[in-house]
């Protein structure tokens, strides 16, 4: 298949490299020092499942340089979604399907503002990977899964073909008939993990072991469940308790990408995580005091490390 990957960071770099190694025609869109390094040496993915090397010819600097693809994987930070969607419109044909592997529950609505609705599929991924240094992506652990699917009752033959491409590339993949629920289930957990590890500045082991922070973690996730159900998503009413139990199985040292962004002084995806719970709660009349507190506490860091004169 012909596949374009917009964003060659941890997520896009890993899954794109797996597909490329299996012989699919993969083109990455990258920028900055990462782009320069890939152009010089190719993209190296270090993984416990085996290292992967993608040639230097597989990368471009802009979306405008892409040829129409069968599948476009979007793996940029959430604040870049609007700009990416507007640019993709000019490099798609009638067969192109776009799958966002980003976090959050509003990403596909943003894509559909610029692209044909039938061209946007839902997607979620489960992996811990990041840029180790320009030109090198590090995959941490062995978890690497992608779940995707069209919205509504449509012909899934194209989706079946991409599923086969993923599985034959060594990616654990699943085609979902209820992708909206899948995205929200990941969102509930991610909101809890990101909010708590970032606001408390501690890994999940510390948070789940303290009675007060454990209760706060559960409440943050429960608010997301209530909002999702109000939006019509088929979430189990007890899903927050199930996710809390799941948190007890995680490595004690686990944090989140938002926690890492905070410690590095980078911009945060806060408006698309706890911020989304708050804004959607307001829309549907659902109280979200726990997530609002998290969003307020972290607000000074939203655009990166705050400066006294900002």
C-alpha positions in Angstrom: 0.0 0.0 0.0 1.0 3.6 -0.4 1.1 5.2 3.1 1.8 8.7 4.2 2.8 9.4 7.8 2.3 13.0 8.9 4.6 13.3 12.0 7.6 11.1 12.3 7.9 11.2 16.1 7.5 8.2 18.4 4.1 7.0 17.2 4.3 7.9 13.5 8.0 6.9 13.3 7.4 3.5 14.8 4.3 2.4 12.9 5.5 3.9 9.7 8.8 2.1 10.0 7.1 -1.2 10.6 5.0 -0.8 7.5 8.0 0.3 5.4 10.1 -2.6 6.5 7.4 -5.0 5.2 7.7 -3.4 1.8 4.9 -0.8 1.7 5.6 2.5 0.1 5.8 4.8 3.2 6.6 8.6 3.1 7.1 10.5 6.3 6.5 14.2 6.7 9.0 15.6 9.3 10.6 18.9 10.2 13.5 20.6 11.9 16.5 18.7 13.1 14.6 15.4 12.9 14.0 16.0 9.2 17.6 16.9 8.6 18.9 13.8 10.4 16.5 11.4 8.5 17.6 13.0 5.2 21.2 12.4 6.1 21.1 8.9 7.7 17.6 7.6 7.4 15.2 6.9 10.3 16.3 4.4 12.9 13.8 2.8 15.2 15.2 1.0 18.3 12.8 -1.6 19.6 12.9 -4.6 21.9 11.0 -6.3 19.0 13.9 -5.6 16.6 15.5 -2.5 15.2 14.2 -1.0 12.0 15.9 1.3 9.5 14.0 3.5 6.9 16.1 5.0 4.1 16.7 8.7 3.8 14.6 8.9 0.6 11.4 8.2 2.6 11.0 11.7 4.1 9.6 15.1 2.9 9.4 18.5 4.5 5.8 19.4 3.7 2.5 17.8 3.1 2.3 19.5 -0.3 5.2 17.2 -1.4 3.2 14.0 -0.8 1.7 12.0 -3.6 -1.9 10.8 -3.1 -1.8 7.8 -0.7 -4.1 4.9 0.2 -3.8 5.7 3.9 -2.6 8.8 5.7 -1.6 8.4 9.3 -1.8 11.6 11.3 0.6 11.6 14.3 1.3 15.2 15.1 0.5 17.1 18.3 -3.1 18.0 18.7 -2.6 21.7 18.2 -1.4 21.1 14.7 -4.5 19.1 13.6 -6.3 22.0 12.0 -3.4 23.1 9.9 -2.6 19.5 8.8 -6.2 18.8 7.8 -6.4 22.0 5.7 -3.2 20.9 3.8 -4.2 17.3 3.3 -7.3 18.3 1.3 -5.0 19.2 -1.7 -3.1 15.9 -1.7 -5.9 13.3 -1.5 -7.8 11.5 -4.1 -11.2 9.6 -3.8 -9.5 6.5 -2.4 -7.5 8.2 0.3 -8.5 7.4 3.9 -7.1 9.4 6.9 -6.6 7.8 10.3 -5.6 10.0 13.3 -3.5 8.2 15.9 -3.5 11.3 18.1 -4.9 11.5 21.6 -8.2 13.2 22.4 -11.8 12.9 21.3 -12.2 16.0 19.1 -9.5 15.2 16.5 -11.7 13.6 13.9 -14.3 16.4 14.1 -11.4 18.8 13.2 -10.4 16.6 10.3 -13.9 16.4 9.0 -14.2 20.2 8.9 -11.7 20.1 6.0 -12.0 16.6 4.5 -14.8 14.5 3.2 -16.5 12.8 6.1 -16.2 9.3 4.5 -12.4 9.8 4.2 -11.9 10.1 7.9 -11.6 6.9 9.9 -11.3 6.7 13.7 -8.1 5.4 15.2 -6.3 4.8 18.5 -2.9 3.4 19.2 -1.2 2.0 22.3 2.5 2.4 22.5 5.3 4.1 24.4 7.7 5.6 21.9 9.5 8.9 21.5 12.3 10.6 19.6 15.5 9.7 21.4 17.5 12.1 19.3 17.1 13.5 15.8 16.7 10.6 13.4 16.2 8.0 16.1 12.9 6.8 17.6 13.0 4.6 20.8 10.2 2.1 21.4 9.9 1.4 25.1 8.5 -2.0 26.0 6.8 -4.4 23.7 3.3 -3.0 23.5 2.5 -1.7 20.0 -1.1 -1.8 18.9 -3.3 0.1 16.5 -7.1 0.0 16.4 -9.0 1.7 13.6 -12.3 1.7 11.7 -14.7 3.7 9.6 -17.5 5.6 11.2 -20.9 4.3 10.3 -22.0 1.4 8.1 -19.8 1.6 5.1 -17.8 -0.8 2.8 -14.9 -2.0 4.9 -12.8 -3.6 2.1 -10.3 -0.7 2.1 -10.1 -1.1 5.9 -9.6 -4.8 5.6 -6.7 -4.2 3.2 -5.0 -1.9 5.7 -5.6 -4.3 8.5 -3.8 -7.0 6.5 -0.9 -4.6 5.8 -0.5 -3.9 9.5 -0.7 -7.5 10.6 1.7 -8.6 7.9 4.1 -5.9 9.1 4.2 -7.2 12.6 1.9 -4.6 14.1 -0.8 -5.8 16.5 -3.9 -4.4 14.8 -7.7 -4.5 15.1 -10.5 -3.3 12.9 -13.3 -2.0 15.2 -17.0 -1.7 14.4 -17.4 0.9 17.3 -14.3 3.0 16.9 -15.8 6.0 18.7 -16.2 3.9 21.9 -12.6 2.7 21.5 -11.3 6.3 21.2 -13.3 7.3 24.3 -12.1 4.4 26.4 -8.5 5.3 25.7 -9.4 9.0 26.4 -10.8 8.2 29.8 -7.6 6.4 30.9 -5.3 9.0 29.2 -7.1 11.9 30.9 -6.6 10.3 34.3 -2.9 9.3 33.7 -1.9 12.6 32.1 -3.8 14.8 34.5 -2.5 13.1 37.7 1.1 12.4 36.8 1.5 16.0 35.5 -0.3 17.8 38.2 1.2 15.7 41.0 4.6 15.5 39.3 4.9 11.8 40.3 4.6 8.5 38.6 1.5 6.3 38.7 2.9 4.2 41.6 3.0 7.1 44.0 -0.5 8.3 42.9 -2.3 5.0 43.2 -0.7 4.2 46.6 -2.0 7.4 48.4 -5.7 7.2 49.4 -6.4 10.9 48.5 -4.6 11.0 45.1 -6.1 7.6 44.2 -9.6 8.9 44.8 -8.8 12.0 42.7 -7.5 9.8 39.9 -10.8 7.8 39.9 -12.9 11.0 40.0 -11.0 12.5 37.0 -11.7 9.4 34.9 -15.3 9.1 36.1 -16.0 12.7 35.0 -14.7 11.7 31.5 -17.0 8.7 31.5 -20.1 10.8 32.5 -19.3 13.3 29.7 -18.8 10.6 27.1 -22.1 8.9 28.0 -23.9 12.2 27.8 -22.4 12.6 24.3 -24.0 9.3 23.3 -20.9 7.0 23.5 -21.6 3.5 24.7 -19.3 3.5 27.7 -19.9 1.2 30.7 -21.0 3.3 33.7 -18.4 1.5 35.8 -15.6 2.0 33.3 -13.7 4.4 35.6 -13.5 1.7 38.3 -12.2 -0.8 35.7 -9.5 1.6 34.6 -8.5 2.3 38.2 -8.0 -1.4 38.7 -6.0 -1.4 35.4 -3.8 1.4 36.8 -2.8 -1.1 39.6 -1.2 -3.3 37.0 1.0 -0.6 35.4 4.7 -0.2 36.2 5.1 1.9 39.3 7.5 4.3 37.5 5.1 5.0 34.6 4.3 8.6 33.9 2.7 10.2 30.7 3.8 12.1 27.7 2.2 15.3 29.1 4.2 14.8 32.3 7.4 14.5 30.2 6.4 17.6 28.2 5.9 19.5 31.5 9.3 18.5 32.9 11.0 19.5 29.6 9.2 22.8 29.4 7.3 21.9 26.3 3.8 22.9 25.3 1.0 20.7 26.8 -1.9 18.9 25.2 -4.0 20.1 28.2 -6.8 21.7 26.3 -7.5 18.4 24.4 -7.4 16.3 27.6 -8.8 17.6 30.9 -9.7 20.8 29.0 -11.9 18.8 26.7 -13.6 17.1 29.6 -14.4 20.5 31.0 -15.7 22.1 27.8 -17.7 19.1 26.8 -19.1 18.8 30.3 -20.3 22.4 30.0 -21.8 21.6 26.6 -23.8 18.7 28.0 -24.5 20.0 31.5 -22.2 17.6 33.3 -20.3 18.9 36.3 -16.5 18.4 36.0 -14.9 20.0 39.0 -12.0 17.6 39.3 -10.8 18.1 35.7 -11.5 21.9 35.9 -9.1 22.0 38.9 -6.5 20.1 37.0 -6.8 22.4 34.0 -6.6 25.5 36.1 -3.5 24.2 38.0 -1.7 23.4 34.8 -2.9 26.4 32.8 0.3 28.5 33.3 2.3 25.6 31.7 0.0 25.1 28.7 2.3 26.9 26.2 5.5 25.7 27.8 7.6 26.6 30.8 6.2 29.9 32.1 8.3 33.0 32.3 7.8 35.8 34.8 7.3 38.4 32.1 4.8 36.4 30.1 
